[in-house]
Amino acid sequence: MSAIWTDLAPYLALILVGYLPNEVWRLFGLVLARGLNEDSEIVVWSRAVATAILAGVIAKLIVFSSGALAGIPLGVRVSAAACGFLAYLLVKRSVFAGVLAGEAALLLGGWLVVH
Amino acid sequence: MPAPATFSSSAAAFLGGVKSALTSVFFLVLAGTYIGMGALAHDFGFSSWWLALSTVLVWAAPAQVILISALGAGSALIEAAIAVTLSAIRLFPMVVALLPLLRGEGTRLRDLLLPTHFTSVSMWVESIRLLPGVPRERRIAFCNGLSVGYMSTAASFGFVGYYLAAELPPLFAGSLLFLTPLSFLLSTARNAKAMMDKLALVLGLLLGTILTATNVQLDLLWTGIGGGTLAYIVHRLREAAA
């Protein structure tokens, strides 16, 4: 019995601690969005809030990184993001070009710091 | 703006969505992000199938990173659940903004269940960009195809990362983790055509940094409500002035 429990515990934790607390916000959205059309003011406002939260997530991931990314200095991370944005603007608003340039800058900067 | 696409059937629209997913920049971004996620799950001692299930059920990279690192480090379950739910608040306004684009004349609630579950940054950004060019009656099928394309990419590369984990040098692992914020930043900038969206993006970046640096509780919630509302008010004022 306890062996089964040990095997199942991570899956139970996935449902209770991962799936449910995450999914609840999607379901709230489904309930609220009933009867709204895309031009209603609350939908326009929601788009602004979603964009701002997403920007907040981006800032947190770059400025307050965790894991292996935290090993690369803050200055390198921010400069690499700026390089990526510049390349995106220069190459006809290409996200691909921007990601490539930003990653190249990060790898180069990270390598230079170590060497 | 991409050229409008006409699809002869729902199946064609679904396949069109899968094709859009596999040829977009998010294919590479998800591949890289989930290689990083696989390495993380491996390092914290989860099984590769657990990771695949978490990709299908949770389907949000920030929440999965929190879940894996919190559970793996032995944090209290309630603490992990709170961190996950805070990171997921952004999904709420995304669903509210997306579903009206998907809904047509005879759309039933159950038709919207899958797109609701599939809502995540990559899918949302691409749906907002591409759906206006898809006939309304094909949008749900297109959106489901797009999402299935993204989700299978993420799940597959999770396995790749899991088995590569031991081989990844730290700088390379760091560069994989950098893919998520970088691509989110650029694709959000590309989608921000209206002044309101640009303003929301800039305000969110600033507020997110300031509120996190000053240890404000629920920083992302206040970033969204504060930055988003301010951008919305400016948009209304400009409309009224015009």
Chai-1 contact restraints between the chains, C-beta under 6 A:
chainA,res_idxA,chainB,res_idxB,connection_type,confidence,min_distance_angstrom,max_distance_angstrom,comment,restraint_id
A,P10,B,W50,contact,1.0,0.0,6.0,A-B,restraint_1
A,A13,B,L71,contact,1.0,0.0,6.0,A-B,restraint_2
A,L14,B,S54,contact,1.0,0.0,6.0,A-B,restraint_3
A,V17,B,L77,contact,1.0,0.0,6.0,A-B,restraint_4
A,V17,B,A80,contact,1.0,0.0,6.0,A-B,restraint_5
A,V17,B,A81,contact,1.0,0.0,6.0,A-B,restraint_6
A,G18,B,S54,contact,1.0,0.0,6.0,A-B,restraint_7
A,G18,B,V58,contact,1.0,0.0,6.0,A-B,restraint_8
A,G18,B,L67,contact,1.0,0.0,6.0,A-B,restraint_9
A,G18,B,V84,contact,1.0,0.0,6.0,A-B,restraint_10
A,Y19,B,L57,contact,1.0,0.0,6.0,A-B,restraint_11
A,Y19,B,V58,contact,1.0,0.0,6.0,A-B,restraint_12
A,P21,B,A81,contact,1.0,0.0,6.0,A-B,restraint_13
A,P21,B,V84,contact,1.0,0.0,6.0,A-B,restraint_14
A,P21,B,T85,contact,1.0,0.0,6.0,A-B,restraint_15
A,N22,B,V58,contact,1.0,0.0,6.0,A-B,restraint_16
A,N22,B,A60,contact,1.0,0.0,6.0,A-B,restraint_17
A,N22,B,A63,contact,1.0,0.0,6.0,A-B,restraint_18
A,N22,B,V84,contact,1.0,0.0,6.0,A-B,restraint_19
A,N22,B,A88,contact,1.0,0.0,6.0,A-B,restraint_20
A,W25,B,A88,contact,1.0,0.0,6.0,A-B,restraint_21
A,W25,B,I89,contact,1.0,0.0,6.0,A-B,restraint_22
A,W25,B,L91,contact,1.0,0.0,6.0,A-B,restraint_23
A,W25,B,F92,contact,1.0,0.0,6.0,A-B,restraint_24
A,R26,B,L91,contact,1.0,0.0,6.0,A-B,restraint_25
A,R26,B,V95,contact,1.0,0.0,6.0,A-B,restraint_26
A,R26,B,T116,contact,1.0,0.0,6.0,A-B,restraint_27
A,R26,B,T119,contact,1.0,0.0,6.0,A-B,restraint_28
A,F28,B,F92,contact,1.0,0.0,6.0,A-B,restraint_29
A,G29,B,F92,contact,1.0,0.0,6.0,A-B,restraint_30
A,G29,B,V95,contact,1.0,0.0,6.0,A-B,restraint_31
A,G29,B,V96,contact,1.0,0.0,6.0,A-B,restraint_32
A,L30,B,V95,contact,1.0,0.0,6.0,A-B,restraint_33
A,L30,B,T116,contact,1.0,0.0,6.0,A-B,restraint_34
A,L32,B,V96,contact,1.0,0.0,6.0,A-B,restraint_35
A,A33,B,V96,contact,1.0,0.0,6.0,A-B,restraint_36
A,A33,B,L99,contact,1.0,0.0,6.0,A-B,restraint_37
A,L36,B,P100,contact,1.0,0.0,6.0,A-B,restraint_38
A,N37,B,P100,contact,1.0,0.0,6.0,A-B,restraint_39
A,E38,B,P100,contact,1.0,0.0,6.0,A-B,restraint_40
A,E38,B,L101,contact,1.0,0.0,6.0,A-B,restraint_41
A,V43,B,A97,contact,1.0,0.0,6.0,A-B,restraint_42
A,V43,B,P100,contact,1.0,0.0,6.0,A-B,restraint_43
A,W45,B,Y232,contact,1.0,0.0,6.0,A-B,restraint_44
A,S46,B,P93,contact,1.0,0.0,6.0,A-B,restraint_45
A,S46,B,V96,contact,1.0,0.0,6.0,A-B,restraint_46
A,S46,B,A97,contact,1.0,0.0,6.0,A-B,restraint_47
A,R47,B,A97,contact,1.0,0.0,6.0,A-B,restraint_48
A,A48,B,M196,contact,1.0,0.0,6.0,A-B,restraint_49
A,A48,B,A200,contact,1.0,0.0,6.0,A-B,restraint_50
A,A48,B,G228,contact,1.0,0.0,6.0,A-B,restraint_51
A,A48,B,A231,contact,1.0,0.0,6.0,A-B,restraint_52
A,A48,B,Y232,contact,1.0,0.0,6.0,A-B,restraint_53
A,V49,B,P93,contact,1.0,0.0,6.0,A-B,restraint_54
A,V49,B,G224,contact,1.0,0.0,6.0,A-B,restraint_55
A,V49,B,G228,contact,1.0,0.0,6.0,A-B,restraint_56
A,A50,B,P93,contact,1.0,0.0,6.0,A-B,restraint_57
A,A50,B,M94,contact,1.0,0.0,6.0,A-B,restraint_58
A,A50,B,A97,contact,1.0,0.0,6.0,A-B,restraint_59
A,T51,B,D197,contact,1.0,0.0,6.0,A-B,restraint_60
A,T51,B,A200,contact,1.0,0.0,6.0,A-B,restraint_61
A,T51,B,L201,contact,1.0,0.0,6.0,A-B,restraint_62
A,A52,B,A200,contact,1.0,0.0,6.0,A-B,restraint_63
A,A52,B,L203,contact,1.0,0.0,6.0,A-B,restraint_64
A,A52,B,G204,contact,1.0,0.0,6.0,A-B,restraint_65
A,A52,B,T223,contact,1.0,0.0,6.0,A-B,restraint_66
A,A52,B,G224,contact,1.0,0.0,6.0,A-B,restraint_67
A,A52,B,G227,contact,1.0,0.0,6.0,A-B,restraint_68
A,A52,B,G228,contact,1.0,0.0,6.0,A-B,restraint_69
A,I53,B,R90,contact,1.0,0.0,6.0,A-B,restraint_70
A,I53,B,L220,contact,1.0,0.0,6.0,A-B,restraint_71
A,I53,B,G224,contact,1.0,0.0,6.0,A-B,restraint_72
A,L54,B,R90,contact,1.0,0.0,6.0,A-B,restraint_73
A,L54,B,T188,contact,1.0,0.0,6.0,A-B,restraint_74
A,A55,B,L201,contact,1.0,0.0,6.0,A-B,restraint_75
A,A55,B,G204,contact,1.0,0.0,6.0,A-B,restraint_76
A,A55,B,L205,contact,1.0,0.0,6.0,A-B,restraint_77
A,G56,B,G204,contact,1.0,0.0,6.0,A-B,restraint_78
A,G56,B,G208,contact,1.0,0.0,6.0,A-B,restraint_79
A,G56,B,L220,contact,1.0,0.0,6.0,A-B,restraint_80
A,G56,B,T223,contact,1.0,0.0,6.0,A-B,restraint_81
A,I58,B,P181,contact,1.0,0.0,6.0,A-B,restraint_82
A,I58,B,F184,contact,1.0,0.0,6.0,A-B,restraint_83
A,I58,B,L185,contact,1.0,0.0,6.0,A-B,restraint_84
A,A59,B,L205,contact,1.0,0.0,6.0,A-B,restraint_85
A,A59,B,G208,contact,1.0,0.0,6.0,A-B,restraint_86
A,A59,B,T209,contact,1.0,0.0,6.0,A-B,restraint_87
A,K60,B,G208,contact,1.0,0.0,6.0,A-B,restraint_88
A,K60,B,T212,contact,1.0,0.0,6.0,A-B,restraint_89
A,L61,B,P181,contact,1.0,0.0,6.0,A-B,restraint_90
A,I62,B,P181,contact,1.0,0.0,6.0,A-B,restraint_91
A,V63,B,T209,contact,1.0,0.0,6.0,A-B,restraint_92
A,F64,B,T212,contact,1.0,0.0,6.0,A-B,restraint_93
A,G67,B,L177,contact,1.0,0.0,6.0,A-B,restraint_94
A,A68,B,P170,contact,1.0,0.0,6.0,A-B,restraint_95
A,A68,B,A173,contact,1.0,0.0,6.0,A-B,restraint_96
A,A68,B,G174,contact,1.0,0.0,6.0,A-B,restraint_97
A,A68,B,L177,contact,1.0,0.0,6.0,A-B,restraint_98
A,L69,B,G174,contact,1.0,0.0,6.0,A-B,restraint_99
A,L69,B,L177,contact,1.0,0.0,6.0,A-B,restraint_100
A,L69,B,F178,contact,1.0,0.0,6.0,A-B,restraint_101
A,G71,B,P170,contact,1.0,0.0,6.0,A-B,restraint_102
A,G71,B,G174,contact,1.0,0.0,6.0,A-B,restraint_103
A,I72,B,G174,contact,1.0,0.0,6.0,A-B,restraint_104
A,G84,B,L182,contact,1.0,0.0,6.0,A-B,restraint_105
A,Y88,B,L186,contact,1.0,0.0,6.0,A-B,restraint_106
A,R93,B,R190,contact,1.0,0.0,6.0,A-B,restraint_107
A,V95,B,V25,contact,1.0,0.0,6.0,A-B,restraint_108
A,V95,B,L186,contact,1.0,0.0,6.0,A-B,restraint_109
A,V95,B,S187,contact,1.0,0.0,6.0,A-B,restraint_110
A,V95,B,R190,contact,1.0,0.0,6.0,A-B,restraint_111
A,F96,B,V25,contact,1.0,0.0,6.0,A-B,restraint_112
A,G98,B,L186,contact,1.0,0.0,6.0,A-B,restraint_113
A,V99,B,L182,contact,1.0,0.0,6.0,A-B,restraint_114
A,V99,B,S183,contact,1.0,0.0,6.0,A-B,restraint_115
A,G102,B,L182,contact,1.0,0.0,6.0,A-B,restraint_116
A,E103,B,S175,contact,1.0,0.0,6.0,A-B,restraint_117
A,L106,B,S175,contact,1.0,0.0,6.0,A-B,restraint_118
A,L106,B,F178,contact,1.0,0.0,6.0,A-B,restraint_119
A,L107,B,S175,contact,1.0,0.0,6.0,A-B,restraint_120
A,G110,B,L171,contact,1.0,0.0,6.0,A-B,restraint_121
